[in-house]
Amino acid sequence: MRRAGVIVQWALVLAALATLPLYRDELPDLGTVWTAATHADPAWLALVVLAVAGSMGAFARLQRRLLRIGGLRMSLRRAFAITYAGNALSTTLPAGPAVSVVYTFRQFRRGGASAQLATAVIVAGGVITTTAYSLIGLLALLAAPHARGPALVVLAILMTLLIPALLWPRTRALATAPIRRAYRAAIAHPKIAPHVERLADVPHSLRPTRRDWAALIALSLLNWVFDILALLSAAHAVGIGAAPDGVALAYFAAQAAGSLFPLLPGGLGAIEGSMAASLVALGAALSPAAAAVGLYRLVSYWAVVAVGWIAWIILHEGLRLPARAKALLAGSGRLLLDGLATVAYVAPYAAVHLRAQAGARRP
């Protein structure tokens, strides 16, 4: 099954490459794109790297905090390694998200977490980050003048439907009836029941305090805000003066486009095309838009995947390598992860400084 998925993935990538000559006149000039990328502002490029490191660091710290709430302390280096390795598996393998969840679960178990705690951390982390993602997306829609009206209408309709469902017992019972039936069916199934019981234990495995909730909310928001900041910085690096709300909408549109093509590794092609088109819609020329997207994806996808596979090698206990090569690789990987952890510590402060410096350079 995994081999078939790899074949399908590469077939889709090759098919997309084969169609490029058909749209030759509509594609940006590669020479102009290269010129825009190579003449990008170094301060803004540094901010791209810092923002991506801050985004990954925020998610690693989120999971580490959840483990600590559950009673398990994990080193920052190991938390970073698991986060980067899981991301590499998720964005490069067939059925990557499922593989990443299983891998992360096993790494948490090897780190001393119980099955219930490992499940709780993965589920809670997903719920918290998804909620933060939805909140930031909603705020981006409300901040954009052309999208504010439709967003308010949709929000009003949703609130009109949800409030009665939450307040009226009969409506609430009708809305939750399918969930209760599915839960009873799952509990009755001998192979599924243990997994469902672990999910049911999530609220009991994690009991965050108010201080914990504040940290979790802040980290989940920073996870997405830093990633959007990286795209905004890449746009400014090539001279695209896009507003933050417009770039945020371009970011969420690209994420939606990538989710429509789950067989493409990391949303390759779909994300880049959607981001470039969104930046053009915001008023950017095609070649600078393509350069900005290329710089952003070079750091946020390719560099992060490369670090992730290095982290996977370090964490993989059964890797067959000569002892000297393995020690050298492990030492280099630890140094890299320590550096990323340091960057994640200082990223918020360095980001503000570099952004101000870059703004001062521009007329």
Helices and strands as residue ranges (DSSP letters): H 2-18, G 20-26, H 30-38, H 42-69, H 76-92, H 96-110, H 115-143, H 145-167, H 169-188, H 193-200, H 202-205, H 210-237, H 244-259, G 265-267, H 270-281, H 286-297, I 298-303, H 304-315, H 323-361
